[in-house]
Structures are given as C-alpha cells and as structure tokens.
C-alpha cells in the first residue's frame, strides 16, 4: 500500500498519498469536501490527482515540438488520446516530512522527476507542497526544466468537489466568460461566449440536467485577485480558488455519464490539446521554473 501523509489543522483533515502525490481525502468535521477513495484501492477518474506535464488530453497522442513529432502512449483508448499527463500513477518521494509514518502534521512536500520517456524526451523536476490551514488546503506545484533542451509543459489538479450525493442538486458559481466547445472526440472546436449557452454559470444557479465536460476561460477574479469557483448543495458548500494569471483555464465535469460522485473542477495552465494548438502552452527553457497554486476550502458549517 502507498504511504499516506495525514494533515490536520483546526476542523480540517487531509490525506495525501505518495501515489501521484494525490489528494486522497479532504474532510471538514464530518463532511467530505472531495471524492475520496480507499488507500489501497484504485483511483477513480483521476480523483485528487496532479496532471503534468500536461492537463486534459493530447489529441491522437501525438504532437510536434522543436521540429520533431512525438508519439505518446495512448491511455484514453476509446478516443485514441494521451490523457492527463505522466505522473498520476507515479510514486513521489517525500522530501520535507520528518514525522513518523501516520503522525499528523500540517504540510508535506513531495518530489518526482519526469522523463525522458517515450513521447516526452524531456526532463522535469517536479515538487508539490500540500499545506493545510484552518482556511483550507493549498497545493503548490513547481516544475523545473533540468534537461538541456526546451520542454513543453502544462499542469493542473483533478479534484471532484462534493456538496451532496446528486450533482444535479448542486448550485454552481463559475465566473468564466468563455467556454471551449468540443467535437465528438472532446477536442477543441471553437471558443464561445457562455452567454446564451447551457454553460453560463456566471451567476450561481443549479446544475440540474446540464451535462458539462468543458474547459472555460475568461475567468473573472474577485476583489482579492482570486478566481473563486463555488459549489453548494444538500451537504454544504466547497470553494476552489486560484490566480487566473497562473491558471487561466478550468475544466468542469459533471460526471453525468460516469456514475461518479462530485463535480470535477480542474484549474489548468492551458486548454485541452495545447501541445498541438500551442494555446497558453508553457515552454520551459533549461533551468527555468513554472509554479501554480490552488486552494480548496469549506463553505458554511
């Protein structure tokens, strides 16, 4: 079984696993804020995982970079894509944690090196810091290009936020002005204003029967400069917040066809298939770093 890192602060309790450095559990009192999974069980639908060196999918598991075509392993077999990066199943190493296994603390830092591997002949040093305070769990992911050539990069998390058993009963506030419409293979087709579409949640409203599995941008920050996506339901509310400059996109998925609990909210540095489109793709030169942070907090009691 993968090693688990228990974090506690006030009424919040989080558990991080060395498998993918994933958020396996986040609880406020007796209420789960994200979909969890057994410590020795499968990770359903990337619940709580980190997505790097790309979030979402690379269409056809193929892309060109630096004048060369690269072919990635296909792990979304029904569509033929490379999905959600290379680190979700990797074993990460704790580099800042002097506790005995199982003892609670309030933070843990883990590290993992990506590549070079087939389809991604680059080397990135990744570090993630999970830090719990009474205000929520903040995760900071840092990537450094430790290779000798430029490397394409993108990232994001994949929590499923919980506010009850039925996502149709959730009220969603998603301050995003544009939605990326997709084709039958879930690859980008056109970027549209959300106004007049089923995907306009700029004012809080129930999810109802709307099936969402789309990326959004044109994110509106609040007065504090943070984008705040809020979900509320029969069991309470949960908020996810981040800086739009670091994560200008967010994928939202109702899981309507998956029979999976919760609402996926995935802030991203770039949209789906950015390795091919180049949209908001980060190119890390040797020695350069990129960093992104996000926080998950309870709302209400």
Residue, then its C-alpha position, 0 to 999 in steps of 0.5 A: x500500500x502507498x504511504x499516506x501523509x495525514x494533515x490536520x489543522x483546526x476542523x480540517x483533515x487531509x490525506x495525501x498519498x505518495x501515489x501521484x502525490x494525490x489528494x486522497x481525502x479532504x474532510x471538514x468535521x464530518x463532511x467530505x469536501x472531495x471524492x475520496x477513495x480507499x488507500x489501497x484501492x484504485x483511483x477513480x477518474x483521476x480523483x485528487x490527482x496532479x496532471x503534468x506535464x500536461x492537463x486534459x488530453x493530447x489529441x491522437x497522442x501525438x504532437x510536434x515540438x522543436x521540429x520533431x513529432x512525438x508519439x505518446x502512449x495512448x491511455x484514453x483508448x476509446x478516443x485514441x488520446x494521451x490523457x492527463x499527463x505522466x505522473x498520476x500513477x507515479x510514486x513521489x518521494x517525500x522530501x520535507x516530512x520528518x514525522x513518523x509514518x501516520x503522525x499528523x502534521x500540517x504540510x508535506x512536500x513531495x518530489x518526482x522527476x519526469x522523463x525522458x520517456x517515450x513521447x516526452x524526451x524531456x526532463x522535469x523536476x517536479x515538487x508539490x507542497x500540500x499545506x493545510x490551514x484552518x482556511x483550507x488546503x493549498x497545493x503548490x506545484x513547481x516544475x523545473x526544466x533540468x534537461x538541456x533542451x526546451x520542454x513543453x509543459x502544462x499542469x493542473x489538479x483533478x479534484x471532484x468537489x462534493x456538496x451532496x450525493x446528486x450533482x444535479x442538486x448542486x448550485x454552481x458559481x463559475x465566473x468564466x466568460x468563455x467556454x471551449x466547445x468540443x467535437x465528438x472526440x472532446x477536442x477543441x472546436x471553437x471558443x464561445x461566449x457562455x452567454x446564451x449557452x447551457x454553460x453560463x454559470x456566471x451567476x450561481x444557479x443549479x446544475x440540474x440536467x446540464x451535462x458539462x465536460x468543458x474547459x472555460x476561460x475568461x475567468x473573472x477574479x474577485x476583489x482579492x485577485x482570486x478566481x473563486x469557483x463555488x459549489x453548494x448543495x444538500x451537504x454544504x458548500x466547497x470553494x476552489x480558488x486560484x490566480x487566473x494569471x497562473x491558471x487561466x483555464x478550468x475544466x468542469x465535469x459533471x460526471x453525468x455519464x460516469x456514475x461518479x460522485x462530485x463535480x470535477x473542477x480542474x484549474x489548468x495552465x492551458x486548454x485541452x490539446x495545447x501541445x498541438x494548438x500551442x494555446x497558453x502552452x508553457x515552454x520551459x527553457x533549461x533551468x527555468x521554473x513554472x509554479x501554480x497554486x490552488x486552494x480548496x476550502x469549506x463553505x458554511x458549517 
